[in-house]
Amino acid sequence: MCFKWCVLAHLHPVHRRNHPDRLQHYTPFADELLFDNLAFPISLKDIKIFENLNNISVNVYGLETILKKSGEYVCEVVGPLHHTSKKRNIHVNLLLISNDFGQTHYCLIRNMSRLLNSQLNKNAHAKYFCDGCLLYFHSQFNLDKHQQHDCNHIYTKLPTTNLIKDKTGNLRPENILKFENYGKKLKVPFVVYADFECILQPISFSKPNPQESFTVKSFKHNPHSFAYFIKCSFDDSLSKFYTYRGPDCAQIFIETLTYDCEKIYSEYFVTPKPMNDLTFEQKFEFENAKCCHICLNEFEPNSQIVRDHCHLTGQFRGAAHGVCNLNFQLPHFIPVFHNLSNYDAHLKYITFSKTIINQTGAIPPFRLKFLDSFRFMASSLDKLAQNLNSDQFVHVRKYFSDVNKFNLIRQKGVFPYSYIDSYARLKETRLPSYNEFYDQLRDSNISENDYTRANEVWNLFECKNLGEYSDLYLKSDVLLLTDVYENFREICLNIYGLDPAQYLTAPGLAWDAALKLTGVELELFTDVDMIHFIKKGIRGGISMCSKRQAVANNVFIPNYDANKPSSFIIYIDATNLYGASMSEVMPIKNFEWLSVEDVESFSLNKNYVNSEIGYILEVDLEYPQVLHDLHNDLPFCVESIIPPNSKTKIKKLIPNLRNKEKYVIHIRNLQQAIANGLILTKIYRILKFKQSAWLKPYIDLNTQMRNKSKNKFEKDFFKLMNNSVFGKTMENVDKRVDVRLLTHWKRLVRKWV
């Protein structure tokens, strides 16, 4: 019942001199709260029900014993273990404590600042905590302002201006962002390319209601075979292909791959190969080096200069700073590539989790990092393979050296996916008929040319049954993926000096490439209000109902009707929208709020197009009635609002002719709106910053490479490398989720206050 008494103690506070711990103060109010169908003790999962029953919001924090660096064990507050989804007028903070026997007890937190102050720092000054996002402020005024305007109920961890050492050993403020991932210039020495094939067992289902949205589960995918190719970048004799067919293939995949990778790690990663003797030319190069070959910065008179070499081959690479050399290490992971997000991930991850649970030893010194090739190359393997010329099919040619076989296998294979509905099918000794190649999942069949090619493959490779044909199809797929991705890696290494096998997705690669190429140092926000202020100005893509068809009627067209009004249409298409925007001047540093006096005297008459200083404002705007007809097609200052009469509460970016209140807008957009008739009625806040066209060199490089592209993949890729940077800068990190697989509860990493 402690949960109940804690809430009542909050509703009916008793002065500390009157013993607020005594139950008699709260028993007269025992029937005020509703606990319908809730059992005591109240569990964390039941608190949401309690909140809805009583219109009260609750946050619950916990206590955990922490081992400090000093060797001392201390109890610290962690959590929240339960964080209310909506803060209400009545809000209660509770502390949940437990003993070694699993018994728990709720305590009322009357003053969050007193509870947490000593845990956060030694400063005795009071702190004012926001129950929505768990940030704290140094005054009630700042807390009230934050809760009124900016709180989005998500904890935001901010960098500080404290000096820290970067990866080159230099001191920099924590809130400065620049390229430091020099280790990702190294080509990952071992990469795995893998694929699975599955039996598609039909699933019976009841007929869905056509009046409602539904998903039909048609097939259960049971893996029957896998193949993988281990590519070694420094010694091709170490590359290896492996395939297996059987009902236990998912488990065998992890076991064999883990064995091969453990062997690679123990033989090539544990003991670095010593440096080869330097040639006369290499000695001369080292002794006369002016800059570090890793970070490209010049050596200072007191710099520690060392010989950097490859730990796998012993080859001398160049002169480097001592710190750069220490950080320029081989990755302690082996990437495993396939199209995980669309299909095979479930097979791998489920099996991988089982394998971990069955392990009894220590954590292995390396990781298998499952990556998705589709996150870099958003095209089908068939289309990607068509972009390669004959000389680029290095691995396909190695395993299929016969000219006739090579010409068949260099194309994406043809396979009767839906036909393989049991293991018995794999024993059939004939190629299925043309109609049996019909793919029920895609609701389409292959072309007759593809079927002819399938017959040629069957006959030329002398397949004895569908199992052998499946093995061949799987092998060709893996080798095609290897050649496609290895060529992609070479493009990135040549142009950006970065290996995509070091990254999870193209946006991560693009962001590092932009930082590396431009050498920019960006200042990160240390003021949470600035972050929320900027977020209010991020609005997304416009939602609108556009006219689908327009018909011209004028004297210059054959079907002109003189009885109808004359009208003209024109086709206008603006290209490179993202690239053009990112080539403009953008904020880089020196963010500060203008004072009240500066806001009152602020001038909108200056030219800010290429100014060194930029501004973002929060304003009220009047949209005069006289402009409504003229601006009706595309109004200024679109707003993210819930559409009128909408059945959902999802906001849409909607152009409208309403007056704007507390609208966050860039100075150049504001000047444009005012020049076209909107009236500025009030300025609330102005954020000032230094700006420059820092991203333009990177955008120009990708634009040039796109113009030189030899195929559609390259053209789309360089476009993606530009657009991905835009997406990365606009990423909503509030939606990130930290997912951890646990085998022991004590390993749970909680969010710290």
LINVENMO-V747520 format. One record per residue. N is the residue number from 1. RES is the residue in one letter. PSI is psi in radians with two decimals (NA if undefined). D_FIRST is the distance of its C-alpha to the first C-alpha in whole Angstrom. Layout:
n=<N:N>
res=<RES:RES>
psi=<PSI:PSI>
d_first=<D_FIRST:D_FIRST>
//
This chain:
n=<1:2:3:4:5:6:7:8:9:10:11:12:13:14:15:16:17:18:19:20:21:22:23:24:25:26:27:28:29:30:31:32:33:34:35:36:37:38:39:40:41:42:43:44:45:46:47:48:49:50:51:52:53:54:55:56:57:58:59:60:61:62:63:64:65:66:67:68:69:70:71:72:73:74:75:76:77:78:79:80:81:82:83:84:85:86:87:88:89:90:91:92:93:94:95:96:97:98:99:100:101:102:103:104:105:106:107:108:109:110:111:112:113:114:115:116:117:118:119:120:121:122:123:124:125:126:127:128:129:130:131:132:133:134:135:136:137:138:139:140:141:142:143:144:145:146:147:148:149:150:151:152:153:154:155:156:157:158:159:160:161:162:163:164:165:166:167:168:169:170:171:172:173:174:175:176:177:178:179:180:181:182:183:184:185:186:187:188:189:190:191:192:193:194:195:196:197:198:199:200:201:202:203:204:205:206:207:208:209:210:211:212:213:214:215:216:217:218:219:220:221:222:223:224:225:226:227:228:229:230:231:232:233:234:235:236:237:238:239:240:241:242:243:244:245:246:247:248:249:250:251:252:253:254:255:256:257:258:259:260:261:262:263:264:265:266:267:268:269:270:271:272:273:274:275:276:277:278:279:280:281:282:283:284:285:286:287:288:289:290:291:292:293:294:295:296:297:298:299:300:301:302:303:304:305:306:307:308:309:310:311:312:313:314:315:316:317:318:319:320:321:322:323:324:325:326:327:328:329:330:331:332:333:334:335:336:337:338:339:340:341:342:343:344:345:346:347:348:349:350:351:352:353:354:355:356:357:358:359:360:361:362:363:364:365:366:367:368:369:370:371:372:373:374:375:376:377:378:379:380:381:382:383:384:385:386:387:388:389:390:391:392:393:394:395:396:397:398:399:400:401:402:403:404:405:406:407:408:409:410:411:412:413:414:415:416:417:418:419:420:421:422:423:424:425:426:427:428:429:430:431:432:433:434:435:436:437:438:439:440:441:442:443:444:445:446:447:448:449:450:451:452:453:454:455:456:457:458:459:460:461:462:463:464:465:466:467:468:469:470:471:472:473:474:475:476:477:478:479:480:481:482:483:484:485:486:487:488:489:490:491:492:493:494:495:496:497:498:499:500:501:502:503:504:505:506:507:508:509:510:511:512:513:514:515:516:517:518:519:520:521:522:523:524:525:526:527:528:529:530:531:532:533:534:535:536:537:538:539:540:541:542:543:544:545:546:547:548:549:550:551:552:553:554:555:556:557:558:559:560:561:562:563:564:565:566:567:568:569:570:571:572:573:574:575:576:577:578:579:580:581:582:583:584:585:586:587:588:589:590:591:592:593:594:595:596:597:598:599:600:601:602:603:604:605:606:607:608:609:610:611:612:613:614:615:616:617:618:619:620:621:622:623:624:625:626:627:628:629:630:631:632:633:634:635:636:637:638:639:640:641:642:643:644:645:646:647:648:649:650:651:652:653:654:655:656:657:658:659:660:661:662:663:664:665:666:667:668:669:670:671:672:673:674:675:676:677:678:679:680:681:682:683:684:685:686:687:688:689:690:691:692:693:694:695:696:697:698:699:700:701:702:703:704:705:706:707:708:709:710:711:712:713:714:715:716:717:718:719:720:721:722:723:724:725:726:727:728:729:730:731:732:733:734:735:736:737:738:739:740:741:742:743:744:745:746:747:748:749:750:751:752:753>
res=<M:C:F:K:W:C:V:L:A:H:L:H:P:V:H:R:R:N:H:P:D:R:L:Q:H:Y:T:P:F:A:D:E:L:L:F:D:N:L:A:F:P:I:S:L:K:D:I:K:I:F:E:N:L:N:N:I:S:V:N:V:Y:G:L:E:T:I:L:K:K:S:G:E:Y:V:C:E:V:V:G:P:L:H:H:T:S:K:K:R:N:I:H:V:N:L:L:L:I:S:N:D:F:G:Q:T:H:Y:C:L:I:R:N:M:S:R:L:L:N:S:Q:L:N:K:N:A:H:A:K:Y:F:C:D:G:C:L:L:Y:F:H:S:Q:F:N:L:D:K:H:Q:Q:H:D:C:N:H:I:Y:T:K:L:P:T:T:N:L:I:K:D:K:T:G:N:L:R:P:E:N:I:L:K:F:E:N:Y:G:K:K:L:K:V:P:F:V:V:Y:A:D:F:E:C:I:L:Q:P:I:S:F:S:K:P:N:P:Q:E:S:F:T:V:K:S:F:K:H:N:P:H:S:F:A:Y:F:I:K:C:S:F:D:D:S:L:S:K:F:Y:T:Y:R:G:P:D:C:A:Q:I:F:I:E:T:L:T:Y:D:C:E:K:I:Y:S:E:Y:F:V:T:P:K:P:M:N:D:L:T:F:E:Q:K:F:E:F:E:N:A:K:C:C:H:I:C:L:N:E:F:E:P:N:S:Q:I:V:R:D:H:C:H:L:T:G:Q:F:R:G:A:A:H:G:V:C:N:L:N:F:Q:L:P:H:F:I:P:V:F:H:N:L:S:N:Y:D:A:H:L:K:Y:I:T:F:S:K:T:I:I:N:Q:T:G:A:I:P:P:F:R:L:K:F:L:D:S:F:R:F:M:A:S:S:L:D:K:L:A:Q:N:L:N:S:D:Q:F:V:H:V:R:K:Y:F:S:D:V:N:K:F:N:L:I:R:Q:K:G:V:F:P:Y:S:Y:I:D:S:Y:A:R:L:K:E:T:R:L:P:S:Y:N:E:F:Y:D:Q:L:R:D:S:N:I:S:E:N:D:Y:T:R:A:N:E:V:W:N:L:F:E:C:K:N:L:G:E:Y:S:D:L:Y:L:K:S:D:V:L:L:L:T:D:V:Y:E:N:F:R:E:I:C:L:N:I:Y:G:L:D:P:A:Q:Y:L:T:A:P:G:L:A:W:D:A:A:L:K:L:T:G:V:E:L:E:L:F:T:D:V:D:M:I:H:F:I:K:K:G:I:R:G:G:I:S:M:C:S:K:R:Q:A:V:A:N:N:V:F:I:P:N:Y:D:A:N:K:P:S:S:F:I:I:Y:I:D:A:T:N:L:Y:G:A:S:M:S:E:V:M:P:I:K:N:F:E:W:L:S:V:E:D:V:E:S:F:S:L:N:K:N:Y:V:N:S:E:I:G:Y:I:L:E:V:D:L:E:Y:P:Q:V:L:H:D:L:H:N:D:L:P:F:C:V:E:S:I:I:P:P:N:S:K:T:K:I:K:K:L:I:P:N:L:R:N:K:E:K:Y:V:I:H:I:R:N:L:Q:Q:A:I:A:N:G:L:I:L:T:K:I:Y:R:I:L:K:F:K:Q:S:A:W:L:K:P:Y:I:D:L:N:T:Q:M:R:N:K:S:K:N:K:F:E:K:D:F:F:K:L:M:N:N:S:V:F:G:K:T:M:E:N:V:D:K:R:V:D:V:R:L:L:T:H:W:K:R:L:V:R:K:W:V>
psi=<-0.04:-0.57:-0.79:-0.82:-0.56:-0.76:-0.74:-0.61:-0.55:-0.70:-0.54:1.31:2.54:2.36:2.52:-0.43:-0.31:0.38:1.22:-0.16:-0.15:2.27:-0.45:-0.40:-0.41:-0.23:-0.55:-0.32:0.28:-0.48:0.11:-0.55:2.56:2.28:0.71:2.18:0.30:2.34:2.52:2.52:2.58:2.19:2.88:-0.66:-0.33:-0.19:-0.61:-0.68:-0.77:-0.74:-0.79:-0.60:-0.58:0.01:0.76:2.38:2.56:2.33:2.41:2.24:2.88:3.03:2.43:2.45:2.18:2.40:1.99:2.88:-0.46:-0.14:0.00:2.42:2.25:2.68:2.26:2.66:2.31:2.88:-2.80:2.49:-0.55:2.19:2.07:2.48:-0.31:2.03:2.26:3.08:-0.65:2.04:2.35:2.33:2.23:2.67:2.20:2.07:2.70:2.82:-3.09:-0.21:0.11:0.06:2.45:2.78:2.33:2.44:2.53:2.29:1.92:-0.57:1.80:-0.61:-0.78:-0.62:-0.69:-0.23:-0.86:-0.44:-0.58:-0.81:3.11:0.01:2.22:-0.10:2.54:2.58:2.56:1.96:2.43:2.14:-0.26:-0.88:-0.03:0.21:2.76:2.71:2.88:0.07:2.67:-0.57:-0.83:-0.63:-0.79:-0.74:-0.73:-0.81:-0.50:-0.65:-0.70:-0.26:2.23:0.28:0.48:2.27:2.30:2.01:2.17:2.53:2.90:3.09:0.14:2.54:2.36:2.85:2.28:-3.06:-0.08:0.08:0.01:2.64:2.41:2.68:2.54:-0.48:0.29:2.20:2.19:2.98:2.17:-0.10:1.02:-0.46:-0.39:0.00:-0.38:2.39:2.20:2.15:-0.56:2.23:2.43:2.34:2.18:2.78:2.73:2.70:2.54:2.67:2.28:1.71:2.14:2.52:2.25:2.52:2.67:2.71:2.17:2.85:2.04:-0.24:-0.11:2.71:2.55:2.79:2.26:2.13:1.87:-0.63:2.60:2.21:1.90:2.05:2.39:-0.22:2.75:2.85:2.54:2.67:2.13:2.01:2.14:2.22:-0.35:-0.21:1.80:-0.36:-0.30:-0.14:2.62:2.41:2.41:2.40:2.72:2.48:2.26:2.79:-0.35:0.42:-0.55:-0.75:-0.71:-0.60:-0.89:-0.72:-0.84:-0.70:-0.73:-0.73:-0.83:-0.72:-0.62:-0.67:-0.75:-0.81:-0.81:-0.55:-0.52:-0.31:-0.52:-0.82:1.87:2.51:2.31:2.78:2.40:2.73:2.34:2.45:2.99:-0.73:-0.69:-0.67:-0.74:-0.73:-0.77:-0.79:-0.40:0.20:2.36:-0.39:2.82:2.25:-0.17:-1.02:-0.21:0.15:2.61:2.60:2.35:2.84:-0.56:0.24:2.48:1.97:2.22:2.88:2.08:2.36:2.81:2.23:-0.08:-0.62:-0.32:0.05:2.32:2.32:-0.50:3.08:2.48:2.75:2.59:-0.76:-0.73:-0.72:-0.70:-0.60:-0.18:1.19:2.74:2.50:2.45:0.82:2.80:2.04:2.46:1.99:2.39:-3.13:1.27:-0.72:-0.42:-0.41:-1.18:-0.10:-0.70:-0.70:-0.80:-0.86:-0.68:-0.78:-0.69:-0.69:-0.62:-0.70:-0.73:-0.75:-0.61:-0.14:2.54:-0.28:-2.92:2.95:2.32:2.65:0.09:2.97:2.57:2.02:1.86:2.06:2.78:1.97:-0.48:-0.40:-0.22:-0.67:1.59:1.00:2.84:2.73:-0.60:-0.87:-0.66:-0.69:-0.56:-0.37:-0.26:2.51:3.02:-0.65:-0.30:-0.13:1.12:-0.83:-0.57:-0.77:-0.59:-0.70:-0.27:1.28:-0.43:2.31:-0.78:-0.73:-0.73:-0.78:-0.48:-0.72:-0.39:-0.19:2.68:2.31:3.01:2.30:2.43:1.33:-0.93:-0.43:-0.55:1.50:0.10:2.86:-0.47:-0.56:-0.61:-0.26:-0.11:2.47:0.26:2.71:2.31:2.72:2.97:-0.79:-0.45:-0.10:0.03:2.25:1.91:-0.52:-0.68:-0.15:0.83:2.82:2.91:2.91:2.85:-0.57:-0.70:-0.67:-0.67:-0.74:-0.67:-0.71:-0.70:-0.73:-0.82:-0.79:-0.77:-0.63:0.03:0.89:2.29:-0.44:3.06:-0.45:-0.78:-0.66:-0.70:-0.73:-0.73:-0.75:-0.75:-0.73:-0.77:-0.66:-0.81:-0.73:-0.62:-0.79:-0.69:-0.86:-0.71:-0.85:-0.59:-0.64:-0.65:-0.71:-0.72:-0.68:-0.84:-0.70:-0.66:-0.66:-0.79:-0.25:0.47:2.53:2.05:-0.35:-0.18:-0.12:2.80:-0.67:2.91:-0.70:-0.68:-0.72:-0.80:-0.70:-0.79:-0.68:-0.70:-0.78:-0.71:-0.79:-0.71:-0.43:0.34:2.64:1.89:2.41:2.20:2.68:2.45:-0.03:2.00:-0.54:-0.60:-0.69:-0.86:-0.57:-0.83:-0.68:-0.56:-0.38:-0.06:2.10:-0.36:-2.67:2.58:2.40:2.22:2.80:1.87:2.71:2.17:-0.48:2.38:2.31:2.16:2.62:1.76:3.00:-0.18:0.03:2.70:-0.67:0.58:2.30:1.89:-0.32:-0.17:2.73:2.55:2.44:2.64:2.62:2.66:2.45:2.11:2.24:2.05:2.15:2.87:0.76:-0.81:-0.82:-0.73:-0.74:-0.73:-0.16:-0.12:2.97:2.40:2.73:2.45:-0.59:-3.09:0.87:2.31:2.60:2.40:2.56:2.90:-0.72:-0.73:-0.60:-0.76:-0.56:0.17:2.38:2.34:0.09:-0.07:2.82:2.01:0.23:-0.93:0.49:2.64:-0.40:2.38:2.92:2.55:2.31:2.72:2.05:2.89:2.39:2.47:2.31:1.67:2.46:-0.59:-0.34:-0.14:-0.78:-0.73:-0.66:0.09:-0.61:-0.65:1.48:2.74:2.78:1.15:2.73:2.55:1.80:2.86:2.16:2.49:2.44:0.36:2.48:-0.32:2.92:0.44:2.23:2.52:2.64:1.86:2.16:2.36:2.93:0.33:2.82:2.65:2.39:2.27:0.90:2.15:2.18:2.52:2.59:-0.67:-0.64:-0.66:-0.76:-0.68:-0.76:-0.76:-0.68:-0.41:0.29:-0.22:2.63:2.16:2.10:-0.41:2.52:2.18:-0.95:2.68:2.22:2.15:2.56:2.81:2.50:2.74:2.87:1.03:-0.47:-0.17:-0.76:-0.67:-0.77:-0.77:-0.69:-0.85:-0.61:-0.74:-0.76:-0.59:-0.68:-0.47:-0.01:2.49:-0.19:2.99:-0.61:-0.85:-0.71:-0.78:-0.60:-0.81:-0.50:-0.74:-0.65:-0.47:-0.90:-0.54:-0.60:-0.71:-0.84:-0.62:-0.70:-0.42:0.08:2.32:1.65:-0.23:-0.42:0.02:2.53:2.26:1.87:2.21:2.33:2.18:2.45:-0.25:2.34:-0.59:-0.28:-0.05:2.26:1.92:2.81:2.21:2.51:NA>
d_first=<0:4:5:5:7:9:10:11:12:15:16:17:18:19:22:22:24:22:19:16:14:14:11:14:15:12:12:15:14:11:13:14:12:13:11:14:14:11:10:6:6:8:11:14:16:14:13:17:16:13:16:19:17:16:19:17:18:16:17:16:18:18:20:23:26:29:32:35:38:39:37:34:31:28:25:25:22:23:22:21:19:18:21:21:24:24:23:23:23:20:19:16:16:14:14:13:14:15:17:20:18:16:13:11:9:9:11:13:17:19:22:23:26:25:23:26:29:30:29:31:34:36:36:35:35:32:31:30:27:28:24:26:28:27:31:31:34:36:35:33:36:37:33:33:37:35:32:35:37:36:33:33:29:30:31:34:36:39:42:43:47:47:50:49:52:52:54:57:56:57:54:53:50:47:47:50:51:54:55:54:54:57:56:56:60:60:61:58:61:59:58:57:57:56:56:54:56:54:55:54:52:52:49:49:47:47:48:46:46:49:47:44:44:44:44:46:46:50:50:48:49:50:52:55:57:56:59:58:61:60:62:64:65:67:69:69:70:66:65:64:64:61:61:59:59:57:53:52:53:50:49:52:52:49:51:55:54:51:54:57:55:54:58:59:56:57:61:61:58:57:61:62:66:68:70:74:77:77:80:83:81:78:79:80:77:75:77:78:74:73:70:67:67:63:62:66:66:69:69:69:71:69:67:66:68:68:69:66:67:65:64:65:68:69:71:71:69:70:70:66:64:62:59:60:61:58:56:58:57:57:54:51:51:53:52:52:54:53:52:48:47:49:49:49:46:43:46:46:42:41:44:43:39:40:43:41:38:41:43:42:44:44:43:47:49:49:47:48:48:48:49:51:54:54:52:55:57:56:59:60:61:64:65:64:67:69:69:71:74:76:76:72:71:72:69:70:74:73:72:74:77:80:81:80:77:76:76:74:71:71:70:66:67:66:64:63:59:59:61:60:57:57:59:62:63:63:66:68:71:72:71:69:71:71:69:66:65:64:60:58:55:57:59:63:65:67:71:74:75:72:72:76:74:72:75:77:74:74:77:78:75:76:73:73:69:67:65:67:67:64:64:67:65:62:64:66:63:61:65:65:61:63:66:64:61:64:66:63:62:66:66:63:64:67:66:63:63:60:59:56:55:53:51:49:50:53:51:50:54:55:53:54:58:58:57:59:62:62:61:58:56:53:51:47:45:43:42:39:40:43:42:40:43:45:43:43:47:46:47:48:50:52:51:54:56:59:62:63:67:70:73:76:79:82:86:85:84:85:84:84:83:85:84:80:79:79:77:76:73:73:71:69:67:66:65:64:61:58:61:63:60:59:62:62:61:57:55:55:54:54:51:50:49:52:52:52:56:57:55:57:60:59:62:62:66:66:67:64:65:66:64:63:60:58:55:52:51:49:51:51:54:56:57:60:61:65:64:61:64:66:62:61:61:60:58:57:54:51:48:45:43:42:45:45:44:42:40:38:37:39:41:45:47:50:53:53:55:52:52:50:47:46:48:48:52:54:57:60:58:58:61:62:60:62:65:65:64:60:59:57:56:53:52:49:49:51:51:54:55:58:59:61:62:61:60:63:65:63:63:67:67:65:67:70:69:68:71:73:71:73:70:67:65:66:66:62:61:63:61:58:58:59:56:53:54:53:50:49:49:47:44:41:39:36:36:36:34:34:33:33:34:32:32:30:26:27:30:28:29:27:27:28:27>
//
